[in-house]
Amino acid sequence: MDSAKLTDAIGNNLAGVESLLAGSSTNDGIADKLKTSLSSFTDATTGFLVGRQSSYDSSIRNIDDEIARNQVRMDSMQNNLPPNTPPWRLWLILLTVRGAI
């Protein structure tokens, strides 16, 4: 922004500068347009950020559910193993169940 032009505009046409920035009853100013643009991101009910947070929360719940299901499976498998099963055998079983082998 050219500060000399801004100073000149403020000195010679303050009402025009105010109208440009703040708008009028019939026209939106720069501040109005900025507020409208930002509200699509920051609105507490429908804003982009709320939607993104909701999506993250859903993903976290899904991951937590998957962890819980896998823990139940692992506990069941562990309870069905003979005592003193070597650790390499446990890893082999885990990889087989996960479909890695």
PyMOL commands that place a pseudoatom at each C-alpha (Angstrom):
pseudoatom trace, name=CA, resn=MET, resi=1, chain=A, elem=C, hetatm=0, pos=[0.000, 0.000, 0.000]
pseudoatom trace, name=CA, resn=ASP, resi=2, chain=A, elem=C, hetatm=0, pos=[1.292, 3.446, -0.873]
pseudoatom trace, name=CA, resn=SER, resi=3, chain=A, elem=C, hetatm=0, pos=[1.241, 5.433, 2.369]
pseudoatom trace, name=CA, resn=ALA, resi=4, chain=A, elem=C, hetatm=0, pos=[1.405, 8.772, 0.532]
pseudoatom trace, name=CA, resn=LYS, resi=5, chain=A, elem=C, hetatm=0, pos=[-1.750, 7.931, -1.444]
pseudoatom trace, name=CA, resn=LEU, resi=6, chain=A, elem=C, hetatm=0, pos=[-3.514, 6.771, 1.714]
pseudoatom trace, name=CA, resn=THR, resi=7, chain=A, elem=C, hetatm=0, pos=[-2.561, 9.949, 3.561]
pseudoatom trace, name=CA, resn=ASP, resi=8, chain=A, elem=C, hetatm=0, pos=[-3.773, 12.024, 0.613]
pseudoatom trace, name=CA, resn=ALA, resi=9, chain=A, elem=C, hetatm=0, pos=[-7.062, 10.095, 0.429]
pseudoatom trace, name=CA, resn=ILE, resi=10, chain=A, elem=C, hetatm=0, pos=[-7.663, 10.511, 4.164]
pseudoatom trace, name=CA, resn=GLY, resi=11, chain=A, elem=C, hetatm=0, pos=[-6.904, 14.236, 3.952]
pseudoatom trace, name=CA, resn=ASN, resi=12, chain=A, elem=C, hetatm=0, pos=[-9.015, 14.897, 0.853]
pseudoatom trace, name=CA, resn=ASN, resi=13, chain=A, elem=C, hetatm=0, pos=[-11.812, 12.322, 1.083]
pseudoatom trace, name=CA, resn=LEU, resi=14, chain=A, elem=C, hetatm=0, pos=[-12.129, 10.893, 4.602]
pseudoatom trace, name=CA, resn=ALA, resi=15, chain=A, elem=C, hetatm=0, pos=[-15.762, 9.894, 4.041]
pseudoatom trace, name=CA, resn=GLY, resi=16, chain=A, elem=C, hetatm=0, pos=[-14.760, 7.895, 0.962]
pseudoatom trace, name=CA, resn=VAL, resi=17, chain=A, elem=C, hetatm=0, pos=[-12.007, 6.070, 2.867]
pseudoatom trace, name=CA, resn=GLU, resi=18, chain=A, elem=C, hetatm=0, pos=[-14.430, 5.328, 5.696]
pseudoatom trace, name=CA, resn=SER, resi=19, chain=A, elem=C, hetatm=0, pos=[-16.997, 4.029, 3.208]
pseudoatom trace, name=CA, resn=LEU, resi=20, chain=A, elem=C, hetatm=0, pos=[-14.356, 1.862, 1.532]
pseudoatom trace, name=CA, resn=LEU, resi=21, chain=A, elem=C, hetatm=0, pos=[-13.292, 0.311, 4.820]
pseudoatom trace, name=CA, resn=ALA, resi=22, chain=A, elem=C, hetatm=0, pos=[-16.527, 0.238, 6.832]
pseudoatom trace, name=CA, resn=GLY, resi=23, chain=A, elem=C, hetatm=0, pos=[-19.076, 0.227, 4.037]
pseudoatom trace, name=CA, resn=SER, resi=24, chain=A, elem=C, hetatm=0, pos=[-22.404, 1.977, 4.056]
pseudoatom trace, name=CA, resn=SER, resi=25, chain=A, elem=C, hetatm=0, pos=[-26.049, 1.043, 4.441]
pseudoatom trace, name=CA, resn=THR, resi=26, chain=A, elem=C, hetatm=0, pos=[-26.135, -0.083, 0.797]
pseudoatom trace, name=CA, resn=ASN, resi=27, chain=A, elem=C, hetatm=0, pos=[-22.605, -1.397, 0.183]
pseudoatom trace, name=CA, resn=ASP, resi=28, chain=A, elem=C, hetatm=0, pos=[-20.323, -3.692, 2.119]
pseudoatom trace, name=CA, resn=GLY, resi=29, chain=A, elem=C, hetatm=0, pos=[-16.902, -2.319, 2.944]
pseudoatom trace, name=CA, resn=ILE, resi=30, chain=A, elem=C, hetatm=0, pos=[-13.633, -4.205, 3.130]
pseudoatom trace, name=CA, resn=ALA, resi=31, chain=A, elem=C, hetatm=0, pos=[-14.227, -4.977, 6.823]
pseudoatom trace, name=CA, resn=ASP, resi=32, chain=A, elem=C, hetatm=0, pos=[-17.696, -6.414, 6.076]
pseudoatom trace, name=CA, resn=LYS, resi=33, chain=A, elem=C, hetatm=0, pos=[-16.334, -8.610, 3.316]
pseudoatom trace, name=CA, resn=LEU, resi=34, chain=A, elem=C, hetatm=0, pos=[-13.475, -9.786, 5.519]
pseudoatom trace, name=CA, resn=LYS, resi=35, chain=A, elem=C, hetatm=0, pos=[-15.904, -10.621, 8.335]
pseudoatom trace, name=CA, resn=THR, resi=36, chain=A, elem=C, hetatm=0, pos=[-18.115, -12.609, 5.939]
pseudoatom trace, name=CA, resn=SER, resi=37, chain=A, elem=C, hetatm=0, pos=[-15.139, -14.510, 4.554]
pseudoatom trace, name=CA, resn=LEU, resi=38, chain=A, elem=C, hetatm=0, pos=[-13.739, -15.328, 7.981]
pseudoatom trace, name=CA, resn=SER, resi=39, chain=A, elem=C, hetatm=0, pos=[-17.081, -16.394, 9.439]
pseudoatom trace, name=CA, resn=SER, resi=40, chain=A, elem=C, hetatm=0, pos=[-17.198, -19.304, 6.990]
pseudoatom trace, name=CA, resn=PHE, resi=41, chain=A, elem=C, hetatm=0, pos=[-14.124, -20.579, 8.824]
pseudoatom trace, name=CA, resn=THR, resi=42, chain=A, elem=C, hetatm=0, pos=[-14.818, -19.483, 12.386]
pseudoatom trace, name=CA, resn=ASP, resi=43, chain=A, elem=C, hetatm=0, pos=[-18.605, -19.758, 12.818]
pseudoatom trace, name=CA, resn=ALA, resi=44, chain=A, elem=C, hetatm=0, pos=[-19.178, -21.754, 16.017]
pseudoatom trace, name=CA, resn=THR, resi=45, chain=A, elem=C, hetatm=0, pos=[-21.952, -23.860, 14.442]
pseudoatom trace, name=CA, resn=THR, resi=46, chain=A, elem=C, hetatm=0, pos=[-21.235, -24.249, 10.733]
pseudoatom trace, name=CA, resn=GLY, resi=47, chain=A, elem=C, hetatm=0, pos=[-17.666, -23.043, 10.259]
pseudoatom trace, name=CA, resn=PHE, resi=48, chain=A, elem=C, hetatm=0, pos=[-14.938, -24.997, 8.506]
pseudoatom trace, name=CA, resn=LEU, resi=49, chain=A, elem=C, hetatm=0, pos=[-12.941, -25.305, 11.723]
pseudoatom trace, name=CA, resn=VAL, resi=50, chain=A, elem=C, hetatm=0, pos=[-15.909, -26.829, 13.575]
pseudoatom trace, name=CA, resn=GLY, resi=51, chain=A, elem=C, hetatm=0, pos=[-16.380, -29.331, 10.760]
pseudoatom trace, name=CA, resn=ARG, resi=52, chain=A, elem=C, hetatm=0, pos=[-12.691, -30.186, 10.745]
pseudoatom trace, name=CA, resn=GLN, resi=53, chain=A, elem=C, hetatm=0, pos=[-12.690, -30.672, 14.537]
pseudoatom trace, name=CA, resn=SER, resi=54, chain=A, elem=C, hetatm=0, pos=[-15.745, -32.919, 14.272]
pseudoatom trace, name=CA, resn=SER, resi=55, chain=A, elem=C, hetatm=0, pos=[-13.990, -34.990, 11.612]
pseudoatom trace, name=CA, resn=TYR, resi=56, chain=A, elem=C, hetatm=0, pos=[-10.889, -35.344, 13.810]
pseudoatom trace, name=CA, resn=ASP, resi=57, chain=A, elem=C, hetatm=0, pos=[-13.026, -36.330, 16.800]
pseudoatom trace, name=CA, resn=SER, resi=58, chain=A, elem=C, hetatm=0, pos=[-14.756, -39.001, 14.708]
pseudoatom trace, name=CA, resn=SER, resi=59, chain=A, elem=C, hetatm=0, pos=[-11.413, -40.368, 13.499]
pseudoatom trace, name=CA, resn=ILE, resi=60, chain=A, elem=C, hetatm=0, pos=[-10.118, -40.518, 17.057]
pseudoatom trace, name=CA, resn=ARG, resi=61, chain=A, elem=C, hetatm=0, pos=[-13.226, -42.411, 18.204]
pseudoatom trace, name=CA, resn=ASN, resi=62, chain=A, elem=C, hetatm=0, pos=[-12.822, -44.885, 15.322]
pseudoatom trace, name=CA, resn=ILE, resi=63, chain=A, elem=C, hetatm=0, pos=[-9.167, -45.468, 16.176]
pseudoatom trace, name=CA, resn=ASP, resi=64, chain=A, elem=C, hetatm=0, pos=[-10.019, -45.908, 19.871]
pseudoatom trace, name=CA, resn=ASP, resi=65, chain=A, elem=C, hetatm=0, pos=[-12.693, -48.457, 18.925]
pseudoatom trace, name=CA, resn=GLU, resi=66, chain=A, elem=C, hetatm=0, pos=[-10.226, -50.339, 16.726]
pseudoatom trace, name=CA, resn=ILE, resi=67, chain=A, elem=C, hetatm=0, pos=[-7.659, -50.403, 19.533]
pseudoatom trace, name=CA, resn=ALA, resi=68, chain=A, elem=C, hetatm=0, pos=[-10.277, -51.771, 21.934]
pseudoatom trace, name=CA, resn=ARG, resi=69, chain=A, elem=C, hetatm=0, pos=[-11.332, -54.485, 19.469]
pseudoatom trace, name=CA, resn=ASN, resi=70, chain=A, elem=C, hetatm=0, pos=[-7.727, -55.505, 18.860]
pseudoatom trace, name=CA, resn=GLN, resi=71, chain=A, elem=C, hetatm=0, pos=[-7.036, -55.573, 22.594]
pseudoatom trace, name=CA, resn=VAL, resi=72, chain=A, elem=C, hetatm=0, pos=[-9.946, -57.974, 23.102]
pseudoatom trace, name=CA, resn=ARG, resi=73, chain=A, elem=C, hetatm=0, pos=[-8.614, -60.187, 20.296]
pseudoatom trace, name=CA, resn=MET, resi=74, chain=A, elem=C, hetatm=0, pos=[-5.095, -60.137, 21.731]
pseudoatom trace, name=CA, resn=ASP, resi=75, chain=A, elem=C, hetatm=0, pos=[-6.338, -60.952, 25.229]
pseudoatom trace, name=CA, resn=SER, resi=76, chain=A, elem=C, hetatm=0, pos=[-8.366, -63.856, 23.850]
pseudoatom trace, name=CA, resn=MET, resi=77, chain=A, elem=C, hetatm=0, pos=[-5.389, -65.165, 21.886]
pseudoatom trace, name=CA, resn=GLN, resi=78, chain=A, elem=C, hetatm=0, pos=[-3.097, -64.814, 24.875]
pseudoatom trace, name=CA, resn=ASN, resi=79, chain=A, elem=C, hetatm=0, pos=[-5.518, -66.713, 27.114]
pseudoatom trace, name=CA, resn=ASN, resi=80, chain=A, elem=C, hetatm=0, pos=[-5.630, -69.575, 24.609]
pseudoatom trace, name=CA, resn=LEU, resi=81, chain=A, elem=C, hetatm=0, pos=[-1.860, -69.981, 24.333]
pseudoatom trace, name=CA, resn=PRO, resi=82, chain=A, elem=C, hetatm=0, pos=[0.010, -72.631, 26.248]
pseudoatom trace, name=CA, resn=PRO, resi=83, chain=A, elem=C, hetatm=0, pos=[2.035, -71.377, 29.200]
pseudoatom trace, name=CA, resn=ASN, resi=84, chain=A, elem=C, hetatm=0, pos=[5.593, -70.265, 28.444]
pseudoatom trace, name=CA, resn=THR, resi=85, chain=A, elem=C, hetatm=0, pos=[4.959, -69.640, 24.741]
pseudoatom trace, name=CA, resn=PRO, resi=86, chain=A, elem=C, hetatm=0, pos=[8.173, -68.073, 23.341]
pseudoatom trace, name=CA, resn=PRO, resi=87, chain=A, elem=C, hetatm=0, pos=[7.968, -64.401, 22.283]
pseudoatom trace, name=CA, resn=TRP, resi=88, chain=A, elem=C, hetatm=0, pos=[8.841, -65.198, 18.646]
pseudoatom trace, name=CA, resn=ARG, resi=89, chain=A, elem=C, hetatm=0, pos=[5.761, -67.438, 18.480]
pseudoatom trace, name=CA, resn=LEU, resi=90, chain=A, elem=C, hetatm=0, pos=[3.587, -64.603, 19.809]
pseudoatom trace, name=CA, resn=TRP, resi=91, chain=A, elem=C, hetatm=0, pos=[4.908, -62.303, 17.071]
pseudoatom trace, name=CA, resn=LEU, resi=92, chain=A, elem=C, hetatm=0, pos=[4.299, -64.940, 14.424]
pseudoatom trace, name=CA, resn=ILE, resi=93, chain=A, elem=C, hetatm=0, pos=[0.704, -65.371, 15.589]
pseudoatom trace, name=CA, resn=LEU, resi=94, chain=A, elem=C, hetatm=0, pos=[0.172, -61.602, 15.672]
pseudoatom trace, name=CA, resn=LEU, resi=95, chain=A, elem=C, hetatm=0, pos=[1.530, -61.168, 12.136]
pseudoatom trace, name=CA, resn=THR, resi=96, chain=A, elem=C, hetatm=0, pos=[-0.635, -64.031, 10.890]
pseudoatom trace, name=CA, resn=VAL, resi=97, chain=A, elem=C, hetatm=0, pos=[-3.785, -62.588, 12.449]
pseudoatom trace, name=CA, resn=ARG, resi=98, chain=A, elem=C, hetatm=0, pos=[-3.007, -59.123, 11.019]
pseudoatom trace, name=CA, resn=GLY, resi=99, chain=A, elem=C, hetatm=0, pos=[-2.633, -60.630, 7.558]
pseudoatom trace, name=CA, resn=ALA, resi=100, chain=A, elem=C, hetatm=0, pos=[1.026, -59.713, 7.232]
pseudoatom trace, name=CA, resn=ILE, resi=101, chain=A, elem=C, hetatm=0, pos=[2.051, -63.296, 6.562]
for i in range(1, 101): cmd.bond("trace and resi %d" % i, "trace and resi %d" % (i + 1))
show_as sticks, trace
zoom trace
